[in-house]
């Protein structure tokens, strides 16, 4: 099982058909959760930060990110599987790729070459 942090008070237990397992990370725009899809597969679910729910510009940026990620070749990034809204919260679902973060890879080993 991948490394993750427990859910916090206020975190949704479910978003649509996705059951949240734990937190993978958090940034200024969103929180990324490890979740289980309907069939049981692990996925990553990025949810727009609650304080940005009413910010039309932030919502547009979030949706633009999903649209741009869908255009990237599958070998370059995790595929976007779903984009939705549940209980007024925007979310993006992508493949879950188990392993250390890109940040950790670069911090430990320096810049990656083109093949990596």
C-alpha positions as a printed Julia matrix, in Angstrom:
116×3 Matrix{Float64}:
   0.0    0.0     0.0
   1.36   3.45   -0.86
   2.37   6.03    1.75
  -0.35   8.48    2.7
  -1.56  10.56    5.64
  -4.86   9.91    7.39
  -7.92  11.93    6.44
  -8.5   15.04    8.56
 -11.64  16.35   10.15
 -13.59  18.05    7.39
 -12.22  15.84    4.6
 -14.93  14.16    2.56
 -15.11  10.39    2.95
 -16.53  10.12   -0.58
 -16.67  12.26   -3.69
 -19.08  10.84   -6.23
 -18.17   7.18   -6.65
 -14.68   7.63   -5.13
 -13.98   6.58   -1.54
 -11.17   8.58    0.05
  -8.45   6.46    1.71
  -6.02   9.17    2.84
  -4.12  12.33    1.91
  -1.2   12.25   -0.52
  -0.39  15.95   -0.51
  -1.62  19.5    -0.41
  -0.81  22.7    -2.26
  -2.22  26.16   -2.71
  -4.76  25.07   -5.29
  -5.86  21.68   -4.04
  -5.59  18.64   -1.84
  -4.67  15.3    -3.39
  -6.2   12.17   -1.91
  -5.57   8.5    -2.41
  -8.96   6.99   -3.21
 -10.63   3.83   -4.41
 -12.7    3.9    -7.56
 -15.94   1.97   -7.91
 -14.1   -1.17   -9.1
 -11.54  -0.98   -6.28
  -8.6    0.47   -8.23
  -6.47   3.08   -6.48
  -6.71   6.56   -8.0
  -5.51  10.06   -7.11
  -8.26  12.64   -6.53
  -7.32  16.32   -6.53
  -9.96  18.52   -4.89
 -10.04  22.3    -5.19
  -9.3   23.92   -1.82
 -12.55  24.78    0.01
 -11.62  28.45    0.33
 -11.51  28.65   -3.49
 -14.94  27.09   -4.1
 -16.54  30.51   -4.71
 -13.6   31.93   -6.7
 -14.66  31.78  -10.36
 -11.1   32.4   -11.6
  -9.67  29.59   -9.42
 -12.38  27.22  -10.65
 -11.54  28.08  -14.29
  -7.8   27.48  -13.67
  -8.57  24.14  -12.01
 -10.7   22.99  -14.96
  -8.1   24.3   -17.45
  -5.46  22.2   -15.65
  -7.58  19.09  -16.18
  -8.15  19.91  -19.85
  -4.43  20.47  -20.44
  -3.47  17.27  -18.61
  -5.83  15.3   -20.85
  -3.84  16.48  -23.9
  -0.47  15.22  -22.59
   0.72  11.87  -23.93
   0.02   8.97  -21.56
   3.67   8.02  -21.16
   4.47  11.52  -19.84
   1.99  11.82  -16.99
  -0.78  10.02  -15.15
  -3.94   9.95  -17.27
  -6.91  12.05  -16.21
  -9.76   9.6   -15.69
 -12.58  11.87  -14.57
 -13.45  15.47  -13.75
 -16.49  16.24  -11.69
 -18.32  18.07   -8.97
 -19.71  16.51   -5.81
 -21.41  18.54   -3.08
 -20.21  21.69   -4.87
 -16.55  20.59   -4.78
 -14.57  20.38   -8.04
 -12.29  17.37   -8.41
  -9.95  15.76  -10.91
  -9.32  12.01  -10.84
  -6.14  10.59  -12.34
  -4.31   7.31  -12.41
  -2.43   6.65   -9.22
   1.27   6.03   -9.84
   2.91   4.5    -6.78
   6.37   5.75   -5.97
   8.19   8.73   -4.61
   7.19  12.22   -5.72
   8.97  14.06   -8.51
  10.13  16.55   -5.88
  11.73  13.73   -3.87
  13.34  12.2    -7.0
  15.01  15.48   -7.95
  16.0   16.31   -4.36
  17.64  12.89   -3.95
  19.17  12.42   -7.39
  19.3   15.77   -9.14
  17.65  16.71  -12.43
  16.23  13.87  -14.5
  17.31  13.19  -18.05
  14.85  13.16  -20.96
  14.16   9.42  -20.7
  13.34   9.58  -17.01
